[in-house]
């Protein structure tokens, strides 16, 4: 499984990053401050219709992002691909993401009490959010096909086909996770690559069986290796230009 799956599995063991003043808390609070600055800037622009659109980066949106987007949604998808979580792991991951979501500004009374409660929040969120947001399809296309600068990793003749292949795999997995109706609404391509997902599930299931039998390194060792590989990929593939305040607005 990938780094995300390991992060979800090992989240309960990242206590050092959750303590006051630790790296995880500092980064989370930093993101919350960025949200506050963006929210203030949106209000100052005078272009935001709060009466019809609600509060930008609202408590509800933050709850949905933390509990659905980073907790139940990827857990459901990874379990569908064959990742095996026991009940203690599900509860630990729910606790971790509830804590992060609390740090992001969501009051405690809105947070799930356990994993089953998180699933109920997710179902309610999906029932309420059945409309397409303008620009969502463009954002997903950018995520699938343009989030990695393949031209920095590969010779130029290979960059385009690899970009297309990886993007279509991500799109196929996303369609499976979110369902055909929502995927069509967001214009996620219906690619023949989806036929390969059962093979991926078989491989992941075999890997999980080997892990449970002690035939692989410990979870801690594996997550360290995959985080290191992911970090190296991010350093190599990230944009070479700095993002400066006002650069996006001025472009």
C-alpha positions as CSV (number, residue, x, y, z in Angstrom):
1,X,0.0,0.0,0.0
2,X,1.1,3.6,-0.5
3,X,2.3,6.2,2.0
4,X,-1.2,7.5,2.6
5,X,-2.4,4.0,3.6
6,X,0.6,3.7,6.0
7,X,0.0,7.2,7.4
8,X,-3.6,6.1,8.1
9,X,-2.5,2.8,9.6
10,X,0.3,4.4,11.8
11,X,-1.5,7.6,12.6
12,X,-2.2,6.4,16.2
13,X,1.6,6.1,16.7
14,X,2.4,9.7,15.6
15,X,2.0,11.0,19.2
16,X,5.2,12.9,19.0
17,X,3.8,15.1,16.2
18,X,0.5,15.7,18.1
19,X,1.9,17.2,21.3
20,X,1.6,21.0,21.9
21,X,4.5,22.7,20.1
22,X,5.4,19.7,18.1
23,X,5.8,19.8,14.3
24,X,2.4,18.4,13.5
25,X,0.6,20.8,15.7
26,X,2.6,23.8,14.4
27,X,2.0,22.9,10.8
28,X,-1.8,22.4,11.4
29,X,-2.1,25.7,13.2
30,X,-0.1,27.4,10.3
31,X,-2.6,26.0,7.8
32,X,-5.5,27.3,10.0
33,X,-3.9,30.8,10.0
34,X,-3.6,30.6,6.2
35,X,-7.3,29.8,6.0
36,X,-8.1,32.8,8.2
37,X,-6.0,35.1,6.0
38,X,-7.7,33.8,2.8
39,X,-11.1,34.1,4.4
40,X,-10.4,37.7,5.4
41,X,-9.0,38.5,1.9
42,X,-12.1,37.0,0.3
43,X,-14.4,39.2,2.5
44,X,-12.3,42.3,1.7
45,X,-12.6,41.7,-2.0
46,X,-16.3,42.4,-1.9
47,X,-16.9,39.7,-4.5
48,X,-18.1,37.0,-2.1
49,X,-21.9,36.5,-1.8
50,X,-22.1,35.2,1.8
51,X,-25.9,35.2,1.8
52,X,-26.0,32.7,-1.1
53,X,-22.6,30.9,-0.8
54,X,-22.2,30.8,3.0
55,X,-19.0,31.6,4.9
56,X,-15.8,30.9,2.8
57,X,-13.7,28.0,4.3
58,X,-16.5,27.5,6.8
59,X,-16.7,25.2,9.8
60,X,-18.8,22.8,7.8
61,X,-16.3,22.7,5.0
62,X,-13.4,22.2,7.4
63,X,-15.3,19.3,9.1
64,X,-16.0,17.7,5.8
65,X,-12.4,18.1,4.7
66,X,-10.9,16.6,7.9
67,X,-13.4,13.8,8.7
68,X,-14.6,12.9,5.2
69,X,-11.8,13.9,2.9
70,X,-8.9,12.7,5.0
71,X,-10.5,10.1,7.2
72,X,-13.6,8.1,6.0
73,X,-13.2,8.6,2.3
74,X,-9.6,7.3,1.9
75,X,-10.3,4.6,4.5
76,X,-13.2,3.3,2.4
77,X,-11.2,3.4,-0.8
78,X,-8.2,1.7,0.7
79,X,-10.3,-1.0,2.3
80,X,-12.0,-1.5,-1.1
81,X,-8.5,-2.1,-2.5
82,X,-7.7,-4.7,0.1
83,X,-6.1,-2.9,3.0
84,X,-7.1,-4.6,6.2
85,X,-7.8,-2.3,9.2
86,X,-8.9,-3.7,12.6
87,X,-11.3,-1.9,14.8
88,X,-8.6,-0.3,17.0
89,X,-6.9,1.1,14.0
90,X,-10.2,2.6,12.7
91,X,-10.9,4.3,16.1
92,X,-7.3,5.5,16.4
93,X,-7.4,7.1,12.9
94,X,-10.8,8.7,13.7
95,X,-9.3,10.1,16.9
96,X,-6.3,11.5,15.1
97,X,-8.3,13.2,12.4
98,X,-10.8,14.6,14.9
99,X,-7.9,16.1,16.8
100,X,-6.5,17.6,13.6
101,X,-9.9,18.9,12.6
102,X,-10.3,20.5,16.1
103,X,-7.0,22.2,15.7
104,X,-8.3,23.5,12.3
105,X,-11.1,25.3,14.1
106,X,-14.1,22.9,14.3
107,X,-15.7,23.0,17.7
108,X,-15.6,19.8,19.7
109,X,-19.4,19.3,19.7
110,X,-19.3,18.8,15.9
111,X,-16.6,16.1,15.9
112,X,-17.4,12.4,15.6
113,X,-17.3,10.4,18.8
114,X,-16.1,7.2,17.1
115,X,-15.6,5.7,13.6
116,X,-19.2,4.9,13.2
117,X,-20.1,8.5,14.0
118,X,-17.6,9.6,11.4
119,X,-19.2,7.4,8.8
120,X,-22.6,8.9,9.6
121,X,-21.2,12.4,9.1
122,X,-19.7,11.3,5.8
123,X,-23.1,9.9,4.6
124,X,-24.9,13.1,5.6
125,X,-22.3,15.1,3.8
126,X,-22.7,13.2,0.6
127,X,-26.5,13.4,0.8
128,X,-26.3,17.2,1.2
129,X,-23.6,17.8,-1.4
130,X,-25.1,16.6,-4.7
131,X,-24.4,19.7,-6.8
132,X,-21.4,20.4,-8.9
133,X,-19.2,23.3,-7.8
134,X,-17.9,25.4,-10.7
135,X,-14.3,24.6,-11.4
136,X,-14.3,21.3,-9.4
137,X,-13.7,19.3,-12.6
138,X,-10.8,21.5,-13.6
139,X,-9.3,21.1,-10.1
140,X,-9.6,17.3,-10.3
141,X,-8.1,17.2,-13.7
142,X,-5.1,19.3,-12.4
143,X,-4.8,16.9,-9.5
144,X,-4.8,13.7,-11.6
145,X,-2.7,14.9,-14.5
146,X,-0.6,17.9,-13.5
147,X,0.2,17.5,-9.8
148,X,3.6,15.9,-10.6
149,X,6.2,17.5,-12.9
150,X,7.1,14.4,-14.8
151,X,9.3,16.3,-17.1
152,X,11.7,16.8,-14.2
153,X,11.7,13.0,-13.4
154,X,11.8,11.5,-16.9
155,X,13.2,12.0,-20.4
156,X,10.8,14.2,-22.3
157,X,9.5,11.4,-24.7
158,X,8.3,9.5,-21.6
159,X,6.8,12.3,-19.6
160,X,3.6,12.6,-21.5
161,X,2.6,8.9,-21.6
162,X,3.6,8.4,-18.0
163,X,1.5,11.5,-17.0
164,X,-1.5,10.0,-18.9
165,X,-1.1,6.6,-17.4
166,X,-0.8,7.7,-13.8
167,X,-3.6,10.2,-14.2
168,X,-5.9,7.6,-15.7
169,X,-5.1,5.2,-12.8
170,X,-5.9,7.9,-10.3
171,X,-9.1,8.7,-12.2
172,X,-10.2,5.1,-12.3
173,X,-9.6,4.6,-8.5
174,X,-11.5,7.9,-7.8
175,X,-14.5,6.8,-9.9
176,X,-14.6,3.5,-7.9
177,X,-14.4,5.3,-4.6
178,X,-17.0,8.0,-5.2
179,X,-19.4,6.1,-7.5
180,X,-20.4,6.6,-11.1
181,X,-23.0,9.4,-10.5
182,X,-20.7,11.7,-8.6
183,X,-17.7,10.9,-10.9
184,X,-19.8,11.8,-14.0
185,X,-20.9,15.0,-12.3
186,X,-17.2,15.9,-11.9
187,X,-16.3,14.8,-15.4
188,X,-13.8,12.3,-14.1
189,X,-12.7,10.2,-17.2
190,X,-14.2,6.7,-17.4
191,X,-11.0,5.0,-18.5
192,X,-10.4,1.3,-19.4
193,X,-7.7,1.3,-16.8
194,X,-10.5,0.5,-14.3
195,X,-10.4,-3.1,-15.5
196,X,-7.0,-3.4,-13.8
197,X,-8.2,-2.4,-10.3
198,X,-9.2,-6.0,-9.4
199,X,-5.6,-7.0,-10.1
200,X,-4.4,-4.1,-7.8
201,X,-6.8,-5.3,-5.1
202,X,-5.4,-8.9,-5.4
203,X,-1.9,-7.6,-5.1
204,X,-2.7,-5.5,-2.0
205,X,-4.6,-8.3,-0.4
206,X,-1.6,-10.6,-0.9
207,X,0.6,-8.0,0.6
208,X,-1.7,-7.5,3.6
209,X,-1.7,-11.3,4.2
210,X,2.1,-11.4,4.1
211,X,2.3,-8.5,6.5
212,X,-0.1,-10.2,8.9
213,X,2.0,-13.3,8.9
214,X,5.1,-11.3,9.8
215,X,6.8,-11.9,6.4
216,X,7.5,-8.2,5.8
217,X,9.3,-5.5,7.8
218,X,7.4,-3.8,10.6
219,X,4.8,-1.2,9.8
220,X,7.0,1.4,11.3
221,X,9.9,0.5,9.0
222,X,7.7,0.3,6.0
223,X,6.1,3.7,6.6
224,X,9.5,5.3,7.2
225,X,10.7,3.9,3.8
226,X,7.6,5.1,2.0
227,X,7.6,8.5,3.6
228,X,11.2,8.9,2.6
229,X,10.4,7.9,-1.0
230,X,7.5,10.2,-1.1
231,X,9.5,13.1,0.3
232,X,12.2,12.5,-2.4
233,X,9.6,12.5,-5.1
234,X,8.1,15.8,-3.8
235,X,11.5,17.5,-3.7
236,X,12.3,16.4,-7.3
237,X,8.9,17.0,-8.8
238,X,7.8,20.2,-7.1
239,X,7.7,23.5,-9.2
240,X,11.1,25.2,-9.5
241,X,9.6,28.7,-9.1
242,X,8.7,30.2,-5.7
243,X,5.1,31.1,-4.9
244,X,5.0,34.8,-3.9
245,X,2.2,36.7,-2.2
246,X,-0.1,38.1,-4.9
247,X,1.5,36.1,-7.7
248,X,-1.7,34.2,-8.4
249,X,-3.9,37.2,-8.2
250,X,-1.6,39.2,-10.5
251,X,-1.4,36.4,-13.1
